[in-house]
Amino acid sequence: MDLPIPRSAREQRSDAALNRDALVQAAIAAVHREGLRVRMSTISEDAGVGIGTLYRHFATREDLLNYLTHRSFEMVLANATAAENLGSTGSDALRQFIEAAIALRDQLVLPLHGGPPVTDEATIAVRDQVHRTVQCLIDRGRRDGTIKADVSPRDIVALGAMLAQPRSHGPGWDATCKRILSTYLHGLASDGAAEGSVT
């Protein structure tokens, strides 16, 4: 009788990483589909793993949701940093930032997408860095003349969140989002005063 070949620690770590990735993707899709109260068993079933595997990676629902939210803000920050490093006008940098969010819409679990409120200090720090980076893009636009209207980082983030809602509304939705974005940025280039920023 042949004995089973022991699996190496590297193989076990690889499987654990694959399981975690599958759980994260299943959780994102389930939250988008069913909301924050989606059953943990639904997530594990969608990921093709046992419920015990889910709880080994995320001990509670709160842990899982906090991870998804933190991951989303990290992705948004990476987009903002990439836009800041472009060396383009402030308006073009804001366009890249928001278009990148639209492209990642199905990966984002954020408060303005129906995600949980941010309470974790580490996530708050990442969110605040997003706002600071977006402010740098706005300041660049003021210096180069491509942004004249009053606008705040919260306004830009809110616009991005609205345009990057998960589950697009038909095949032409991306083009619609880009037209809305172009109209908004055109408005920022004018001297007209905004009615008031998002608070």
C-alpha positions in Angstrom: 0.0 0.0 0.0 1.4 3.3 -1.0 1.7 5.9 1.7 0.6 9.5 1.0 3.5 11.8 0.2 3.7 14.6 2.8 3.0 18.0 1.4 5.7 20.6 1.8 5.2 23.7 3.9 5.6 25.7 0.8 2.7 23.8 -0.9 0.5 24.3 2.2 1.2 28.0 2.2 0.4 28.2 -1.5 -2.9 26.5 -0.9 -3.7 28.8 2.0 -3.0 31.8 -0.1 -5.2 30.5 -3.0 -8.0 29.8 -0.5 -7.7 33.3 0.9 -7.8 34.9 -2.5 -10.9 32.8 -3.4 -12.6 33.8 -0.2 -11.8 37.5 -0.7 -13.2 37.4 -4.3 -16.3 35.5 -3.2 -16.9 37.9 -0.3 -16.6 41.0 -2.5 -19.2 39.5 -5.0 -21.5 38.4 -2.2 -21.4 41.7 -0.4 -22.2 43.5 -3.7 -25.0 41.0 -4.4 -26.6 40.6 -0.9 -25.3 43.4 1.3 -23.4 43.4 4.6 -25.5 40.7 6.2 -24.6 38.1 3.7 -24.2 34.7 5.4 -20.6 33.6 6.0 -21.6 30.1 4.8 -22.7 31.6 1.5 -19.2 33.1 1.1 -17.4 29.9 1.8 -19.7 28.0 -0.5 -19.1 30.5 -3.3 -15.4 30.2 -2.7 -15.5 26.4 -2.9 -14.0 25.9 0.6 -15.3 24.8 4.0 -16.7 27.2 6.5 -13.8 26.3 8.8 -11.3 27.6 6.2 -13.2 30.9 6.1 -13.0 31.3 9.9 -9.3 30.4 10.0 -8.7 33.4 7.7 -11.3 35.7 9.1 -12.4 35.0 12.7 -15.5 37.2 12.5 -17.7 38.9 9.9 -16.3 42.2 11.2 -12.8 41.1 10.5 -13.7 40.1 7.0 -15.5 43.4 6.2 -12.7 45.4 7.7 -10.2 43.6 5.6 -12.3 44.2 2.4 -12.6 47.9 3.2 -9.0 48.4 4.1 -8.0 46.5 0.9 -10.3 48.8 -1.1 -8.8 52.0 0.3 -5.3 50.7 -0.4 -6.3 50.2 -4.0 -7.8 53.7 -4.2 -4.6 55.1 -2.7 -2.5 53.3 -5.3 -4.7 54.9 -8.0 -4.3 58.4 -6.4 -0.5 58.0 -6.1 -0.2 56.8 -9.7 -2.2 59.9 -10.8 0.0 62.1 -8.7 3.1 60.7 -10.3 1.8 61.3 -13.9 3.3 64.7 -14.3 0.2 65.8 -16.1 -2.2 68.7 -15.4 -4.3 68.5 -12.3 -7.5 68.0 -14.3 -5.9 65.1 -16.2 -4.6 63.5 -13.0 -8.1 63.7 -11.5 -9.5 62.0 -14.7 -7.0 59.2 -14.4 -7.8 58.8 -10.7 -11.5 58.5 -11.2 -11.2 56.3 -14.4 -9.0 53.9 -12.5 -11.7 53.7 -9.8 -14.3 52.9 -12.5 -12.1 50.2 -13.8 -11.9 48.6 -10.3 -15.6 49.0 -9.5 -16.2 45.3 -9.0 -13.3 45.1 -6.5 -14.2 47.9 -4.2 -16.1 47.6 -0.9 -16.3 51.1 0.5 -18.8 53.1 2.7 -20.1 55.0 -0.3 -20.6 51.7 -2.1 -22.8 50.3 0.7 -19.8 49.0 2.6 -19.3 49.3 6.4 -18.4 52.5 8.1 -14.6 53.0 8.7 -13.7 52.5 12.3 -10.3 50.8 12.1 -7.4 53.2 12.8 -5.2 51.7 10.0 -8.0 52.1 7.5 -8.8 55.7 8.6 -5.1 56.5 8.0 -5.2 55.1 4.5 -8.5 57.0 3.8 -7.0 60.2 5.0 -3.9 59.7 2.8 -6.2 59.3 -0.2 -7.8 62.7 0.7 -4.4 64.3 1.1 -3.2 63.0 -2.3 -6.4 64.1 -4.0 -5.9 67.6 -2.5 -2.4 67.6 -4.1 -4.0 66.9 -7.5 -6.5 69.8 -6.9 -3.7 72.1 -5.9 -1.8 71.2 -9.0 -4.9 72.0 -11.1 -5.2 75.4 -9.4 -1.6 76.2 -10.2 -1.8 75.1 -13.9 -5.2 76.7 -14.4 -7.2 73.5 -15.2 -9.2 73.7 -11.9 -10.8 77.0 -11.0 -14.1 76.1 -9.3 -14.2 75.5 -5.6 -13.9 71.7 -5.0 -12.7 69.5 -2.1 -11.2 66.0 -2.0 -14.5 64.8 -0.6 -16.3 66.0 -3.7 -13.9 64.2 -5.9 -14.1 61.0 -3.9 -17.9 61.2 -3.8 -18.0 61.6 -7.6 -15.6 58.6 -8.0 -17.8 56.5 -5.7 -20.9 57.4 -7.6 -19.4 56.6 -11.0 -17.7 53.4 -9.7 -20.7 51.7 -8.3 -20.5 47.9 -8.7 -22.6 46.1 -11.3 -22.6 48.4 -14.3 -25.9 49.3 -15.9 -25.6 47.8 -19.4 -22.8 47.7 -22.0 -22.7 51.5 -22.6 -22.3 52.4 -18.9 -18.5 52.9 -19.0 -18.9 55.4 -21.9 -21.7 57.2 -19.9 -19.5 57.4 -16.8 -16.7 59.0 -18.9 -19.1 61.6 -20.4 -20.3 62.5 -16.9 -16.7 62.7 -15.7 -15.7 65.0 -18.7 -18.7 67.2 -18.0 -17.7 67.5 -14.3 -14.1 68.3 -15.1 -15.1 70.8 -17.7 -17.2 72.5 -15.0 -14.2 72.6 -12.6 -12.2 74.5 -15.3 -14.7 77.3 -15.2 -14.8 80.3 -12.9 -18.3 79.6 -11.6 -18.5 79.1 -7.9 -19.7 75.7 -6.7 -22.9 75.5 -4.6 -21.1 73.9 -1.8 -18.8 70.9 -1.3 -19.6 67.6 0.2 -19.0 67.6 3.9 
